[in-house]
Amino acid sequence: MTKPVPDPPEETSTPLEAALRADDLAKNREAIKRALDFYLCPPPGKPHPASTMFLVQPDIDTESLLAHACESLASANTLASDFADQLGRPQRNTALAIQQIIMLAELAVNRALDRVDPHA
């Protein structure tokens, strides 16, 4: 079986050409690493400052926070119940499920509030 194209001739390079080729390979590897680091490992940016539009004062005690959360959940429970009464069958089930989740969260907050102030 004969080949239609002969084998390419073996490359003979001088030590200078080999050194230049190794230098080019090192530069290419460095450029590839920089490019990958730029896209895959971006430098950490400055953290964004927290918005002060809605801010909970850091010195408020846990009992006050839990009491406020409990009152908010009780209001949400009432709103969901009233809203469910105005809906048809499929939507009512969804609203009642939301109300149940709110009620369970309210129970958990009440329990936490009892643990913070057991004498109340």
Rosetta blueprint (number, residue, H / E / L):
1 M L
2 T L
3 K L
4 P L
5 V L
6 P L
7 D L
8 P L
9 P L
10 E L
11 E L
12 T L
13 S L
14 T L
15 P H
16 L H
17 E H
18 A H
19 A H
20 L H
21 R H
22 A H
23 D H
24 D H
25 L H
26 A H
27 K H
28 N H
29 R H
30 E H
31 A H
32 I H
33 K H
34 R H
35 A H
36 L H
37 D H
38 F H
39 Y H
40 L H
41 C L
42 P L
43 P L
44 P L
45 G L
46 K L
47 P L
48 H L
49 P L
50 A L
51 S L
52 T L
53 M L
54 F L
55 L L
56 V L
57 Q L
58 P L
59 D L
60 I L
61 D L
62 T H
63 E H
64 S H
65 L H
66 L H
67 A H
68 H H
69 A H
70 C H
71 E H
72 S H
73 L H
74 A H
75 S H
76 A H
77 N H
78 T H
79 L H
80 A H
81 S H
82 D H
83 F H
84 A H
85 D H
86 Q L
87 L L
88 G L
89 R H
90 P H
91 Q H
92 R H
93 N H
94 T H
95 A H
96 L H
97 A H
98 I H
99 Q H
100 Q H
101 I H
102 I H
103 M H
104 L H
105 A H
106 E H
107 L H
108 A H
109 V H
110 N H
111 R H
112 A H
113 L H
114 D H
115 R H
116 V H
117 D L
118 P L
119 H L
120 A L
